[in-house]
Amino acid sequence: MRVKHWMTKSAPVIETGSTVGEALKVMETYGMGELAVVDENGKYIGLLNEEDIERLPSDKLIDDFVSFPELYVHPEDAIEAALLAFMETSETFVPVVDENLKVVGMVTLQDILESMIEITAMDEPGCRVSLLLKDVPGELKKIVDTLAENRINILSILTHREDGMRRVVLRIDATNAEDVRKIFEDYGIEYDSIIEEEGF
């Protein structure tokens, strides 16, 4: 999943040499407390935070109040790169820049949440299956093969380590949890839960 699929193709941007009053007006227009600041050539140079300028005279220039974090992503980056940028900062958005560092959009936390909903297939009806597997090669293949043999499509797979094991949560396109339980039991596959979910 690439940033370009989730980014907003506009961003709150202001040019160096602008005044505090102009910056606050752009922030109000976007309903955001930060702006991406660009130079006269449109190249991204940093962020401007409302807290740093809100008490300043409206005719004061913003240039001395721009912070210079290496906080941006490219359209072809994985959406996880934007997620990591949010985790490392307290910014309200991450600028998206092209190869010349020109701002082409932004990613907000809302965009990240929407991407996670689609990545996890929470928006699709089906069953959520939770299993605890040995953290060794081939364990997940047994589950995938079983579902394939029973013509059940996997919508998403998420895993994480848990007590030296691997917690696996699958969303599958089966809509009858009892049928899925029977399949797993017939194949001798232990599971923690199989729950029907409607999606939204």
Steps between C-alpha positions, in 0.01 A plus 500: 500500500661821382467848646361625167186289549419666832640851493289812472607674180513841659679623810516812717803670345650845542807661346792648689472876530132477591364669811361351817157636406512324165612177661224505761245560224621192307488295821143614561401413143633145537395462863854392588759632743798445271613598153757360261740779412656523154761730350448726199550198270235295679755273671399366841718636779312428823191548714343799669308440823212720613620492861824669395336796327149553639607777743726683254413820311310417182752684280802307630664264249477126566853411387660486846231265630529218246615169646708273281409140578576234244132425502361414160416204281490438126194379304666164429592434865310230686221642718687352798769767448241768573382305803856492637533875442189558711634275775828694511338845522189674623423666166146513363600406146795374300581689178523293182773625267620405154859427398571876493359549852196684367192446716242293311268420789487381857414198710295551816439262785148453361652385169717250691199363687304462176790315340522264799128425474545395138827314559336296776181453292287626789265654246414162343260238637654169602643313796790598723713202601752525784766229548821463697766323292859394555729772367666274243489478120210301358249542784294759318514299176286229658226753566525658155490159330198393704308813403601461136387137493162613628479787250510769768673823405727683744422873522783594736767346724645674803759352735698595808717323756331382816673301776755352260225401258343678203149641536331483160174679424341430164195653342342260254206535264296222664189633668401199712726461803363156582601366158852635547526349848403161358764525226772586751392220732490248212857597408616492862581872509477661842363854514415752769198659338302517177259792490262620232536869418273706276754758383386853431 
